[in-house]
Amino acid sequence: MNEATQRLFFALWPDPATSDALATLSQQVAAECGGRPTASGNVHPAAARISAPSFDLVLDSVDSWRKNAVAWAGVLSVPPPLAELQQKIARLLLASGLEPEERPFAVHVTLARRITLAVKHPLVPPLVWHVTAFALVASELDPAGARYRVLSSWPLAQRPHDDREVGQK
């Protein structure tokens, strides 16, 4: 029997302001490396109810994978709550009889595809994203490239100081 498969993944999903900032960065990096920017709304880092705290993700570097012709933003240091979230998801997948990704966990946000020049430099200033949710996402291919569709999302527990007024630090 030829059974169709679907590419699903867990991802951190940005709020509108972070999504706009990532889309702008995607345009800039695509111009720098001769690639195609990731479609607006498809920019995200590549992570049942899971209790996990919200956290800040500091995207502080731009790099590329020449083999895949992809430019991406990444982190020099993985926040412990993100590493714990990834491990919880992997354990739940195994307990459900599903195989988690075998490649090492690499926190990144794809910024451009089909690049012609390698890029590698610090992201100045860094993009700080306060992560408050994660999602189960389907990757669907069409002639313009991959399109992502959120199937479900789950909030992360807010830290006690997260109730500050907008604009306060």
FITI-146226 format. One record per residue: residue number from 1; x, y, z of N, C-alpha, C, O in turn. Coordinates in nm, 4 decimals, padded with zeros to 6 digits, always signed. Layout:
FITI-146226
[node NUM, [X, Y, Z], [X, Y, Z], [X, Y, Z], [X, Y, Z]],
...
end
This chain:
FITI-146226
[node 1, [+00.0843, -00.1168, +00.0000], [+00.0000, +00.0000, +00.0000], [+00.0895, +00.1240, +00.0000], [+00.1845, +00.1313, +00.0780]],
[node 2, [+00.0607, +00.2209, -00.0859], [+00.1372, +00.3438, -00.0969], [+00.0715, +00.4501, -00.0104], [-00.0261, +00.5130, -00.0514]],
[node 3, [+00.1246, +00.4698, +00.1076], [+00.0646, +00.5628, +00.2030], [+00.1311, +00.6992, +00.1919], [+00.2537, +00.7100, +00.1961]],
[node 4, [+00.0494, +00.8034, +00.1776], [+00.1029, +00.9394, +00.1697], [+00.1560, +00.9813, +00.3065], [+00.0996, +00.9461, +00.4101]],
[node 5, [+00.2646, +01.0563, +00.3046], [+00.3195, +01.1071, +00.4291], [+00.3119, +01.2586, +00.4274], [+00.3079, +01.3217, +00.3218]],
[node 6, [+00.3100, +01.3142, +00.5446], [+00.3036, +01.4585, +00.5591], [+00.4209, +01.5021, +00.6454], [+00.4522, +01.4370, +00.7452]],
[node 7, [+00.4865, +01.6128, +00.6074], [+00.5979, +01.6637, +00.6862], [+00.5425, +01.7547, +00.7944], [+00.4863, +01.8605, +00.7659]],
[node 8, [+00.5590, +01.7123, +00.9177], [+00.5135, +01.7887, +01.0332], [+00.6328, +01.8203, +01.1213], [+00.7276, +01.7422, +01.1293]],
[node 9, [+00.6278, +01.9349, +01.1874], [+00.7328, +01.9678, +01.2817], [+00.6777, +02.0607, +01.3881], [+00.5782, +02.1301, +01.3672]],
[node 10, [+00.7444, +02.0607, +01.5030], [+00.7114, +02.1548, +01.6086], [+00.7997, +02.2766, +01.5897], [+00.9179, +02.2637, +01.5577]],
[node 11, [+00.7430, +02.3950, +01.6094], [+00.8177, +02.5180, +01.5893], [+00.7732, +02.6224, +01.6908], [+00.6611, +02.6188, +01.7417]],
[node 12, [+00.8630, +02.7141, +01.7184], [+00.8249, +02.8331, +01.7922], [+00.7560, +02.9214, +01.6905], [+00.8032, +02.9332, +01.5774]],
[node 13, [+00.6446, +02.9844, +01.7281], [+00.5715, +03.0644, +01.6307], [+00.5719, +03.2088, +01.6756], [+00.5293, +03.2383, +01.7873]],
[node 14, [+00.6194, +03.3009, +01.5908], [+00.6364, +03.4399, +01.6336], [+00.5063, +03.5188, +01.6415], [+00.4108, +03.4929, +01.5684]],
[node 15, [+00.5057, +03.6160, +01.7327], [+00.3976, +03.7139, +01.7393], [+00.4108, +03.8047, +01.6170], [+00.5137, +03.7999, +01.5496]],
[node 16, [+00.3099, +03.8879, +01.5857], [+00.3165, +03.9710, +01.4646], [+00.4387, +04.0630, +01.4575], [+00.4988, +04.0756, +01.3508]],
[node 17, [+00.4767, +04.1273, +01.5678], [+00.5923, +04.2185, +01.5649], [+00.7212, +04.1418, +01.5341], [+00.8027, +04.1883, +01.4544]],
[node 18, [+00.7405, +04.0250, +01.5961], [+00.8592, +03.9441, +01.5704], [+00.8564, +03.8907, +01.4278], [+00.9600, +03.8859, +01.3613]],
[node 19, [+00.7386, +03.8504, +01.3801], [+00.7244, +03.8026, +01.2426], [+00.7655, +03.9110, +01.1427], [+00.8341, +03.8820, +01.0446]],
[node 20, [+00.7239, +04.0358, +01.1673], [+00.7622, +04.1474, +01.0797], [+00.9137, +04.1687, +01.0827], [+00.9752, +04.1893, +00.9781]],
[node 21, [+00.9744, +04.1639, +01.2019], [+01.1193, +04.1827, +01.2142], [+01.1943, +04.0710, +01.1427], [+01.2955, +04.0966, +01.0775]],
[node 22, [+01.1462, +03.9482, +01.1540], [+01.2109, +03.8357, +01.0863], [+01.1945, +03.8463, +00.9344], [+01.2866, +03.8123, +00.8601]],
[node 23, [+01.0782, +03.8932, +00.8876], [+01.0571, +03.9096, +00.7435], [+01.1523, +04.0149, +00.6871], [+01.2065, +03.9970, +00.5780]],
[node 24, [+01.1730, +04.1240, +00.7601], [+01.2674, +04.2275, +00.7168], [+01.4089, +04.1711, +00.7108], [+01.4816, +04.1939, +00.6141]],
[node 25, [+01.4478, +04.0968, +00.8158], [+01.5802, +04.0348, +00.8181], [+01.5947, +03.9366, +00.7025], [+01.7010, +03.9297, +00.6409]],
[node 26, [+01.4908, +03.8612, +00.6723], [+01.4924, +03.7655, +00.5623], [+01.5201, +03.8358, +00.4296], [+01.5994, +03.7868, +00.3493]],
[node 27, [+01.4557, +03.9500, +00.4058], [+01.4784, +04.0270, +00.2834], [+01.6238, +04.0743, +00.2758], [+01.6868, +04.0658, +00.1704]],
[node 28, [+01.6768, +04.1243, +00.3881], [+01.8138, +04.1758, +00.3907], [+01.9153, +04.0654, +00.3631], [+02.0075, +04.0834, +00.2834]],
[node 29, [+01.8979, +03.9507, +00.4294], [+01.9937, +03.8409, +00.4127], [+01.9826, +03.7808, +00.2728], [+02.0841, +03.7439, +00.2137]],
[node 30, [+01.8616, +03.7705, +00.2193], [+01.8455, +03.7180, +00.0828], [+01.9190, +03.8066, -00.0169], [+01.9825, +03.7558, -00.1093]],
[node 31, [+01.9112, +03.9383, +00.0005], [+01.9828, +04.0303, -00.0883], [+02.1346, +04.0142, -00.0725], [+02.2092, +04.0242, -00.1700]],
[node 32, [+02.1791, +03.9894, +00.0503], [+02.3220, +03.9752, +00.0786], [+02.3811, +03.8493, +00.0162], [+02.4949, +03.8511, -00.0307]],
[node 33, [+02.3047, +03.7397, +00.0152], [+02.3616, +03.6123, -00.0288], [+02.3042, +03.5636, -00.1619], [+02.3320, +03.4513, -00.2040]],
[node 34, [+02.2246, +03.6472, -00.2280], [+02.1740, +03.6102, -00.3590], [+02.0693, +03.5013, -00.3549], [+02.0575, +03.4240, -00.4500]],
[node 35, [+01.9926, +03.4930, -00.2469], [+01.8926, +03.3884, -00.2335], [+01.7514, +03.4411, -00.2446], [+01.7296, +03.5599, -00.2684]],
[node 36, [+01.6557, +03.3517, -00.2272], [+01.5143, +03.3851, -00.2270], [+01.4690, +03.3961, -00.0819], [+01.4850, +03.3007, -00.0058]],
[node 37, [+01.4118, +03.5122, -00.0410], [+01.3701, +03.5259, +00.0984], [+01.2586, +03.4265, +00.1329], [+01.1780, +03.3889, +00.0478]],
[node 38, [+01.2565, +03.3860, +00.2579], [+01.1493, +03.3004, +00.3059], [+01.0193, +03.3781, +00.2978], [+01.0157, +03.4965, +00.3313]],
[node 39, [+00.9126, +03.3132, +00.2536], [+00.7828, +03.3795, +00.2391], [+00.7364, +03.4369, +00.3725], [+00.7518, +03.3743, +00.4774]],
[node 40, [+00.6797, +03.5560, +00.3666], [+00.6268, +03.6194, +00.4876], [+00.5253, +03.5254, +00.5510], [+00.4414, +03.4682, +00.4814]],
[node 41, [+00.5322, +03.5094, +00.6800], [+00.4434, +03.4157, +00.7495], [+00.5035, +03.2776, +00.7639], [+00.4532, +03.1967, +00.8419]],
[node 42, [+00.6112, +03.2482, +00.6897], [+00.6785, +03.1187, +00.7001], [+00.8031, +03.1263, +00.7860], [+00.8698, +03.0249, +00.8065]],
[node 43, [+00.8360, +03.2443, +00.8369], [+00.9597, +03.2611, +00.9121], [+00.9353, +03.2214, +01.0574], [+00.8510, +03.2799, +01.1254]],
[node 44, [+01.0089, +03.1230, +01.1033], [+00.9980, +03.0718, +01.2406], [+01.1257, +02.9960, +01.2716], [+01.1916, +02.9577, +01.1750]],
[node 45, [+01.1668, +02.9709, +01.3884], [+01.2791, +02.8839, +01.4156], [+01.2384, +02.7353, +01.4048], [+01.1209, +02.7092, +01.4302]],
[node 46, [+01.3130, +02.6455, +01.3737], [+01.2763, +02.5089, +01.3631], [+01.2999, +02.4377, +01.4967], [+01.2741, +02.3179, +01.5082]],
[node 47, [+01.0406, +02.3414, +01.7326], [+01.0375, +02.2793, +01.8568], [+00.9211, +02.1961, +01.8770], [+00.9062, +02.1354, +01.9831]],
[node 48, [+00.0255, +01.7602, +02.2492], [-00.0348, +01.7342, +02.3798], [+00.0060, +01.8442, +02.4757], [+00.1130, +01.8909, +02.4368]],
[node 49, [-00.0269, +01.8895, +02.5594], [+00.0068, +01.9979, +02.6527], [+00.1404, +01.9663, +02.7168], [+00.1633, +01.8582, +02.7710]],
[node 50, [+00.2240, +02.0617, +02.7087], [+00.3547, +02.0493, +02.7704], [+00.3724, +02.1706, +02.8597], [+00.3579, +02.2845, +02.8153]],
[node 51, [+00.4034, +02.1458, +02.9840], [+00.4269, +02.2563, +03.0757], [+00.5702, +02.3038, +03.0583], [+00.6652, +02.2307, +03.0865]],
[node 52, [+00.5843, +02.4273, +03.0116], [+00.7164, +02.4855, +02.9912], [+00.7043, +02.6364, +03.0062], [+00.6001, +02.6935, +02.9743]],
[node 53, [+00.8093, +02.7015, +03.0544], [+00.8027, +02.8470, +03.0726], [+00.8300, +02.9225, +02.9430], [+00.8961, +02.8713, +02.8526]],
[node 54, [+00.7783, +03.0444, +02.9354], [+00.8154, +03.1322, +02.8246], [+00.9626, +03.1708, +02.8436], [+01.0178, +03.1552, +02.9525]],
[node 55, [+01.0243, +03.2204, +02.7389], [+01.1670, +03.2535, +02.7465], [+01.2021, +03.3515, +02.6363], [+01.1244, +03.3728, +02.5433]],
[node 56, [+01.3200, +03.4107, +02.6477], [+01.3724, +03.4987, +02.5432], [+01.4674, +03.4195, +02.4554], [+01.5562, +03.3499, +02.5047]],
[node 57, [+01.4478, +03.4308, +02.3253], [+01.5364, +03.3698, +02.2268], [+01.6115, +03.4846, +02.1609], [+01.5507, +03.5727, +02.1001]],
[node 58, [+01.7437, +03.4832, +02.1731], [+01.8266, +03.5905, +02.1186], [+01.8925, +03.5400, +01.9909], [+01.9883, +03.4628, +01.9952]],
[node 59, [+01.8392, +03.5852, +01.8763], [+01.8993, +03.5518, +01.7474], [+02.0153, +03.6483, +01.7272], [+01.9949, +03.7682, +01.7082]],
[node 60, [+02.1386, +03.5945, +01.7315], [+02.2552, +03.6820, +01.7331], [+02.3584, +03.6502, +01.6256], [+02.4687, +03.7047, +01.6280]],
[node 61, [+02.3239, +03.5626, +01.5313], [+02.4181, +03.5308, +01.4242], [+02.3435, +03.4980, +01.2958], [+02.2294, +03.4519, +01.2987]],
[node 62, [+02.4099, +03.5224, +01.1829], [+02.3599, +03.4827, +01.0514], [+02.4634, +03.3876, +00.9939], [+02.5835, +03.4145, +00.9990]],
[node 63, [+02.4162, +03.2758, +00.9389], [+02.5064, +03.1743, +00.8857], [+02.4365, +03.1065, +00.7685], [+02.3235, +03.1414, +00.7343]],
[node 64, [+02.5035, +03.0102, +00.7076], [+02.4433, +02.9403, +00.5945], [+02.4895, +02.7954, +00.5896], [+02.5954, +02.7592, +00.6409]],
[node 65, [+02.4067, +02.7150, +00.5265], [+02.4408, +02.5771, +00.4950], [+02.4523, +02.5712, +00.3435], [+02.3514, +02.5713, +00.2729]],
[node 66, [+02.5749, +02.5660, +00.2937], [+02.5966, +02.5661, +00.1489], [+02.5353, +02.4424, +00.0834], [+02.4798, +02.4519, -00.0261]],
[node 67, [+02.5446, +02.3271, +00.1487], [+02.4911, +02.2042, +00.0896], [+02.3422, +02.2183, +00.0591], [+02.2946, +02.1718, -00.0445]],
[node 68, [+02.2690, +02.2828, +00.1502], [+02.1250, +02.3010, +00.1322], [+02.0904, +02.4337, +00.0659], [+01.9740, +02.4589, +00.0345]],
[node 69, [+02.1913, +02.5194, +00.0442], [+02.1717, +02.6530, -00.0142], [+02.0703, +02.7341, +00.0662], [+01.9765, +02.7921, +00.0113]],
[node 70, [+02.0917, +02.7366, +00.1979], [+02.0011, +02.8046, +00.2904], [+02.0802, +02.8996, +00.3792], [+02.1864, +02.8643, +00.4303]],
[node 71, [+02.0273, +03.0210, +00.3972], [+02.0820, +03.1159, +00.4948], [+01.9869, +03.1214, +00.6128], [+01.8652, +03.1120, +00.5963]],
[node 72, [+02.0430, +03.1366, +00.7322], [+01.9600, +03.1302, +00.8518], [+02.0153, +03.2198, +00.9627], [+02.1332, +03.2553, +00.9640]],
[node 73, [+01.9262, +03.2551, +01.0554], [+01.9656, +03.3242, +01.1785], [+01.9673, +03.2206, +01.2887], [+01.8832, +03.1308, +01.2923]],
[node 74, [+02.0643, +03.2335, +01.3797], [+02.0758, +03.1357, +01.4862], [+02.1157, +03.1982, +01.6173], [+02.1207, +03.3204, +01.6317]],
[node 75, [+02.1440, +03.1121, +01.7123], [+02.1784, +03.1549, +01.8477], [+02.3164, +03.1014, +01.8842], [+02.3532, +02.9903, +01.8461]],
[node 76, [+02.3918, +03.1814, +01.9581], [+02.5195, +03.1336, +02.0100], [+02.4983, +03.0476, +02.1336], [+02.5800, +02.9611, +02.1652]],
[node 77, [+02.3878, +03.0723, +02.2029], [+02.3578, +02.9977, +02.3249], [+02.2101, +02.9601, +02.3270], [+02.1234, +03.0473, +02.3206]],
[node 78, [+02.1814, +02.8305, +02.3360], [+02.0428, +02.7829, +02.3409], [+01.9876, +02.8075, +02.4812], [+02.0463, +02.7619, +02.5793]],
[node 79, [+01.8746, +02.8796, +02.4920], [+01.8166, +02.9009, +02.6256], [+01.7767, +02.7665, +02.6878], [+01.7163, +02.6833, +02.6200]],
[node 80, [+01.8093, +02.7443, +02.8149], [+01.7727, +02.6174, +02.8779], [+01.6240, +02.5815, +02.8645], [+01.5935, +02.4642, +02.8428]],
[node 81, [+01.5296, +02.6768, +02.8763], [+01.3893, +02.6371, +02.8592], [+01.3582, +02.5822, +02.7193], [+01.2708, +02.4968, +02.7049]],
[node 82, [+01.4290, +02.6306, +02.6161], [+01.4079, +02.5773, +02.4815], [+01.4639, +02.4361, +02.4703], [+01.3995, +02.3489, +02.4120]],
[node 83, [+01.5817, +02.4125, +02.5248], [+01.6389, +02.2774, +02.5227], [+01.5477, +02.1796, +02.5971], [+01.5277, +02.0667, +02.5523]],
[node 84, [+01.4929, +02.2229, +02.7098], [+01.4009, +02.1373, +02.7868], [+01.2722, +02.1106, +02.7089], [+01.2218, +01.9983, +02.7099]],
[node 85, [+01.2187, +02.2123, +02.6417], [+01.0978, +02.1952, +02.5606], [+01.1232, +02.0945, +02.4491], [+01.0406, +02.0062, +02.4258]],
[node 86, [+01.2348, +02.1064, +02.3808], [+01.2681, +02.0140, +02.2727], [+01.2795, +01.8708, +02.3258], [+01.2325, +01.7769, +02.2616]],
[node 87, [+01.3414, +01.8543, +02.4423], [+01.3558, +01.7204, +02.5005], [+01.2207, +01.6626, +02.5417], [+01.1969, +01.5432, +02.5235]],
[node 88, [+01.1322, +01.7450, +02.5966], [+00.9977, +01.6980, +02.6346], [+00.9203, +01.6521, +02.5117], [+00.8549, +01.5479, +02.5141]],
[node 89, [+00.9279, +01.7302, +02.4045], [+00.8576, +01.6926, +02.2815], [+00.9130, +01.5608, +02.2273], [+00.8362, +01.4735, +02.1870]],
[node 90, [+01.0452, +01.5458, +02.2260], [+01.1070, +01.4218, +02.1769], [+01.0618, +01.3014, +02.2595], [+01.0315, +01.1957, +02.2042]],
[node 91, [+01.0573, +01.3177, +02.3931], [+01.0123, +01.2072, +02.4796], [+00.8660, +01.1712, +02.4525], [+00.8316, +01.0530, +02.4487]],
[node 92, [+00.7801, +01.2711, +02.4337], [+00.6394, +01.2451, +02.4048], [+00.6212, +01.1777, +02.2694], [+00.5354, +01.0906, +02.2547]],
[node 93, [+00.7005, +01.2169, +02.1709], [+00.6938, +01.1515, +02.0407], [+00.7299, +01.0037, +02.0529], [+00.6602, +00.9176, +01.9995]],
[node 94, [+00.8391, +00.9750, +02.1235], [+00.8796, +00.8353, +02.1434], [+00.7719, +00.7559, +02.2164], [+00.7413, +00.6427, +02.1789]],
[node 95, [+00.7146, +00.8155, +02.3209], [+00.6095, +00.7477, +02.3980], [+00.4853, +00.7219, +02.3127], [+00.4078, +00.6305, +02.3411]],
[node 96, [+00.4666, +00.8031, +02.2078], [+00.3515, +00.7866, +02.1185], [+00.3820, +00.6942, +02.0016], [+00.2963, +00.6717, +01.9161]],
[node 97, [+00.5034, +00.6406, +01.9973], [+00.5409, +00.5511, +01.8896], [+00.5919, +00.6221, +01.7651], [+00.6036, +00.5600, +01.6594]],
[node 98, [+00.6224, +00.7514, +01.7755], [+00.6740, +00.8275, +01.6619], [+00.8232, +00.8510, +01.6806], [+00.8717, +00.8654, +01.7929]],
[node 99, [+00.8943, +00.8548, +01.5700], [+01.0384, +00.8771, +01.5759], [+01.0681, +01.0256, +01.5660], [+01.0294, +01.0891, +01.4679]],
[node 100, [+01.1357, +01.0828, +01.6648], [+01.1753, +01.2232, +01.6525], [+01.2884, +01.2391, +01.5517], [+01.3506, +01.1410, +01.5109]],
[node 101, [+01.3140, +01.3616, +01.5125], [+01.4218, +01.3945, +01.4188], [+01.5535, +01.3367, +01.4698], [+01.5849, +01.3483, +01.5882]],
[node 102, [+01.6309, +01.2742, +01.3800], [+01.7577, +01.2150, +01.4198], [+01.8733, +01.3147, +01.4180], [+01.9716, +01.2976, +01.4900]],
[node 103, [+01.8611, +01.4194, +01.3351], [+01.9689, +01.5181, +01.3287], [+01.9775, +01.5930, +01.4612], [+01.8782, +01.6053, +01.5329]],
[node 104, [+02.0963, +01.6429, +01.4934], [+02.1097, +01.7209, +01.6179], [+02.0195, +01.8441, +01.6137], [+01.9971, +01.9033, +01.5082]],
[node 105, [+01.9687, +01.8807, +01.7306], [+01.8832, +01.9982, +01.7442], [+01.9641, +02.1222, +01.7101], [+02.0652, +02.1500, +01.7747]],
[node 106, [+01.9207, +02.1974, +01.6091], [+01.9902, +02.3182, +01.5647], [+01.8899, +02.4331, +01.5620], [+01.8051, +02.4399, +01.4730]],
[node 107, [+01.8996, +02.5226, +01.6589], [+01.8070, +02.6357, +01.6662], [+01.8400, +02.7303, +01.5519], [+01.9505, +02.7842, +01.5448]],
[node 108, [+01.7430, +02.7504, +01.4617], [+01.7649, +02.8393, +01.3483], [+01.6319, +02.8878, +01.2924], [+01.5278, +02.8245, +01.3098]],
[node 109, [+01.6385, +03.0010, +01.2255], [+01.5256, +03.0562, +01.1516], [+01.5722, +03.0678, +01.0068], [+01.6658, +03.1423, +00.9780]],
[node 110, [+01.5084, +02.9953, +00.9159], [+01.5463, +03.0026, +00.7753], [+01.5091, +03.1401, +00.7217], [+01.3945, +03.1839, +00.7322]],
[node 111, [+01.6092, +03.2078, +00.6637], [+01.5884, +03.3426, +00.6112], [+01.5840, +03.3467, +00.4585], [+01.5112, +03.4277, +00.4011]],
[node 112, [+01.6614, +03.2603, +00.3922], [+01.6659, +03.2607, +00.2461], [+01.7007, +03.1216, +00.1966], [+01.7758, +03.0481, +00.2608]],
[node 113, [+01.6450, +03.0864, +00.0812], [+01.6725, +02.9583, +00.0161], [+01.7357, +02.9852, -00.1195], [+01.7299, +03.0966, -00.1716]],
[node 114, [+01.7966, +02.8802, -00.1760], [+01.8604, +02.8891, -00.3077], [+01.9663, +02.9996, -00.3108], [+01.9777, +03.0732, -00.4089]],
[node 115, [+02.0425, +03.0101, -00.2035], [+02.1450, +03.1141, -00.1972], [+02.2610, +03.0799, -00.2907], [+02.2878, +02.9628, -00.3177]],
[node 116, [+02.3279, +03.1816, -00.3389], [+02.4430, +03.1620, -00.4273], [+02.5739, +03.2000, -00.3600], [+02.6812, +03.1649, -00.4092]],
[node 117, [+02.5663, +03.2722, -00.2469], [+02.6846, +03.3116, -00.1706], [+02.6677, +03.2700, -00.0252], [+02.5597, +03.2848, +00.0319]],
[node 118, [+02.7735, +03.2182, +00.0342], [+02.7699, +03.1840, +00.1760], [+02.7722, +03.3124, +00.2587], [+02.8322, +03.4121, +00.2184]],
[node 119, [+02.7065, +03.3090, +00.3743], [+02.7091, +03.4217, +00.4680], [+02.7423, +03.3684, +00.6066], [+02.7058, +03.2563, +00.6419]],
[node 120, [+02.8124, +03.4507, +00.6847], [+02.8415, +03.4166, +00.8234], [+02.8898, +03.5435, +00.8913], [+02.9978, +03.5944, +00.8613]],
[node 121, [+02.8066, +03.5949, +00.9853], [+02.8441, +03.7153, +01.0590], [+02.7519, +03.7321, +01.1787], [+02.6439, +03.6732, +01.1834]],
[node 122, [+02.7942, +03.8123, +01.2751], [+02.7060, +03.8407, +01.3886], [+02.5837, +03.9185, +01.3404], [+02.5916, +03.9937, +01.2433]],
[node 123, [+02.4735, +03.9005, +01.4072], [+02.3531, +03.9784, +01.3795], [+02.3530, +04.0957, +01.4763], [+02.3315, +04.0787, +01.5963]],
[node 124, [+02.3776, +04.2153, +01.4225], [+02.3897, +04.3349, +01.5045], [+02.2877, +04.4374, +01.4566], [+02.2913, +04.4773, +01.3402]],
[node 125, [+02.1970, +04.4808, +01.5433], [+02.1797, +04.4304, +01.6787], [+02.1102, +04.2948, +01.6747], [+02.0447, +04.2617, +01.5758]],
[node 126, [+02.1236, +04.2169, +01.7800], [+02.0539, +04.0884, +01.7838], [+01.9029, +04.1102, +01.7882], [+01.8548, +04.2131, +01.8356]],
[node 127, [+01.8303, +04.0125, +01.7385], [+01.6847, +04.0166, +01.7440], [+01.6428, +03.9366, +01.8675], [+01.6680, +03.8164, +01.8754]],
[node 128, [+01.5795, +04.0028, +01.9629], [+01.5352, +03.9367, +02.0857], [+01.3860, +03.9088, +02.0720], [+01.3056, +03.9997, +02.0511]],
[node 129, [+01.3511, +03.7809, +02.0842], [+01.2135, +03.7366, +02.0666], [+01.1679, +03.6736, +02.1979], [+01.2267, +03.5759, +02.2443]],
[node 130, [+01.0632, +03.7298, +02.2572], [+01.0058, +03.6690, +02.3769], [+00.9074, +03.5619, +02.3308], [+00.7990, +03.5930, +02.2814]],
[node 131, [+00.9456, +03.4369, +02.3473], [+00.8682, +03.3233, +02.2984], [+00.7607, +03.2881, +02.4003], [+00.7902, +03.2621, +02.5169]],
[node 132, [+00.6345, +03.2875, +02.3543], [+00.5221, +03.2602, +02.4445], [+00.4381, +03.1411, +02.4003], [+00.3407, +03.1061, +02.4670]],
[node 133, [+00.4749, +03.0775, +02.2872], [+00.3959, +02.9642, +02.2380], [+00.4804, +02.8796, +02.1440], [+00.5826, +02.9247, +02.0922]],
[node 134, [+00.4358, +02.7562, +02.1230], [+00.4947, +02.6722, +02.0192], [+00.3801, +02.6081, +01.9428], [+00.2661, +02.6070, +01.9894]],
[node 135, [+00.4113, +02.5539, +01.8235], [+00.3057, +02.5059, +01.7349], [+00.3455, +02.3764, +01.6655], [+00.4638, +02.3466, +01.6491]],
[node 136, [+00.2444, +02.3003, +01.6251], [+00.2622, +02.1870, +01.5346], [+00.2296, +02.2404, +01.3961], [+00.1209, +02.2931, +01.3725]],
[node 137, [+00.3258, +02.2261, +01.3041], [+00.3164, +02.2904, +01.1732], [+00.3284, +02.1850, +01.0632], [+00.4079, +02.0916, +01.0734]],
[node 138, [+00.2478, +02.2016, +00.9577], [+00.2577, +02.1168, +00.8381], [+00.3310, +02.1949, +00.7304], [+00.3023, +02.3124, +00.7072]],
[node 139, [+00.4248, +02.1298, +00.6656], [+00.4976, +02.1891, +00.5530], [+00.4340, +02.1361, +00.4254], [+00.4318, +02.0154, +00.4013]],
[node 140, [+00.3827, +02.2271, +00.3443], [+00.3147, +02.1886, +00.2209], [+00.3886, +02.2510, +00.1030], [+00.4138, +02.3715, +00.1022]],
[node 141, [+00.4231, +02.1699, +00.0040], [+00.4967, +02.2192, -00.1123], [+00.4015, +02.2691, -00.2200], [+00.2989, +02.2070, -00.2480]],
[node 142, [+00.4374, +02.3829, -00.2800], [+00.3684, +02.4324, -00.3986], [+00.4746, +02.4904, -00.4909], [+00.5909, +02.4986, -00.4513]],
[node 143, [+00.4390, +02.5308, -00.6120], [+00.5408, +02.5787, -00.7069], [+00.6272, +02.6933, -00.6532], [+00.7430, +02.7058, -00.6932]],
[node 144, [+00.5741, +02.7765, -00.5646], [+00.6513, +02.8893, -00.5103], [+00.7438, +02.8461, -00.3967], [+00.8255, +02.9259, -00.3507]],
[node 145, [+00.7328, +02.7227, -00.3511], [+00.8151, +02.6739, -00.2408], [+00.7282, +02.6228, -00.1271], [+00.6068, +02.6081, -00.1417]],
[node 146, [+00.7909, +02.5963, -00.0151], [+00.7185, +02.5432, +00.1005], [+00.6288, +02.6508, +00.1619], [+00.6661, +02.7678, +00.1699]],
[node 147, [+00.5124, +02.6093, +00.2039], [+00.4196, +02.6944, +00.2787], [+00.3909, +02.6210, +00.4091], [+00.3729, +02.4993, +00.4108]],
[node 148, [+00.3870, +02.6962, +00.5171], [+00.3645, +02.6354, +00.6473], [+00.2248, +02.6670, +00.6958], [+00.1758, +02.7791, +00.6819]],
[node 149, [+00.1611, +02.5646, +00.7537], [+00.0253, +02.5797, +00.8078], [+00.0265, +02.5319, +00.9520], [+00.0624, +02.4175, +00.9796]],
[node 150, [-00.0127, +02.6191, +01.0439], [-00.0185, +02.5832, +01.1855], [-00.1401, +02.4938, +01.2067], [-00.2530, +02.5337, +01.1783]],
[node 151, [-00.1165, +02.3728, +01.2565], [-00.2254, +02.2795, +01.2841], [-00.2815, +02.3001, +01.4242], [-00.4020, +02.2891, +01.4469]],
[node 152, [-00.1920, +02.3302, +01.5172], [-00.2327, +02.3570, +01.6548], [-00.1193, +02.4303, +01.7240], [-00.0030, +02.4167, +01.6860]],
[node 153, [-00.1538, +02.5080, +01.8257], [-00.0485, +02.5767, +01.9012], [-00.0820, +02.5716, +02.0493], [-00.1975, +02.5554, +02.0887]],
[node 154, [+00.0232, +02.5861, +02.1307], [+00.0092, +02.5774, +02.2754], [+00.0865, +02.6912, +02.3407], [+00.2001, +02.7194, +02.3027]],
[node 155, [+00.0253, +02.7562, +02.4385], [+00.0958, +02.8653, +02.5079], [+00.1996, +02.8097, +02.6043], [+00.1855, +02.6988, +02.6558]],
[node 156, [+00.3024, +02.8872, +02.6275], [+00.4000, +02.8561, +02.7313], [+00.3618, +02.9354, +02.8555], [+00.3027, +03.0429, +02.8453]],
[node 157, [+00.3951, +02.8831, +02.9711], [+00.3629, +02.9517, +03.0966], [+00.4375, +03.0837, +03.1041], [+00.5574, +03.0900, +03.0767]],
[node 158, [+00.3670, +03.1879, +03.1409], [+00.4295, +03.3199, +03.1515], [+00.5123, +03.3281, +03.2781], [+00.4724, +03.2795, +03.3839]],
[node 159, [+00.6286, +03.3908, +03.2653], [+00.7127, +03.4145, +03.3822], [+00.6470, +03.5245, +03.4651], [+00.5721, +03.6055, +03.4106]],
[node 160, [+00.6734, +03.5289, +03.5956], [+00.6086, +03.6284, +03.6817], [+00.6249, +03.7723, +03.6347], [+00.5320, +03.8513, +03.6516]],
[node 161, [+00.7391, +03.8104, +03.5762], [+00.7578, +03.9479, +03.5334], [+00.7012, +03.9770, +03.3949], [+00.7193, +04.0873, +03.3432]],
[node 162, [+00.6325, +03.8795, +03.3334], [+00.5776, +03.8997, +03.1998], [+00.4511, +03.9833, +03.1978], [+00.3992, +04.0117, +03.0898]],
[node 163, [+00.3993, +04.0240, +03.3134], [+00.2771, +04.1038, +03.3148], [+00.3069, +04.2537, +03.3111], [+00.2186, +04.3356, +03.3366]],
[node 164, [+00.4320, +04.2893, +03.2791], [+00.4689, +04.4307, +03.2708], [+00.3944, +04.4976, +03.1568], [+00.3480, +04.4308, +03.0644]],
[node 165, [+00.3832, +04.6281, +03.1633], [+00.3175, +04.7058, +03.0583], [+00.4034, +04.7032, +02.9328], [+00.5259, +04.6939, +02.9408]],
[node 166, [+00.3389, +04.7116, +02.8167], [+00.4109, +04.7171, +02.6908], [+00.5047, +04.8374, +02.6928], [+00.4656, +04.9471, +02.7326]],
[node 167, [+00.6277, +04.8158, +02.6499], [+00.7260, +04.9232, +02.6463], [+00.8134, +04.9305, +02.7701], [+00.9169, +04.9971, +02.7685]],
[node 168, [+00.7734, +04.8627, +02.8784], [+00.8551, +04.8632, +03.0000], [+00.9617, +04.7564, +02.9882], [+00.9442, +04.6566, +02.9182]],
[node 169, [+01.0724, +04.7782, +03.0574], [+01.1801, +04.6792, +03.0553], [+01.2004, +04.6202, +03.1921], [+01.2870, +04.5347, +03.2103]],
end
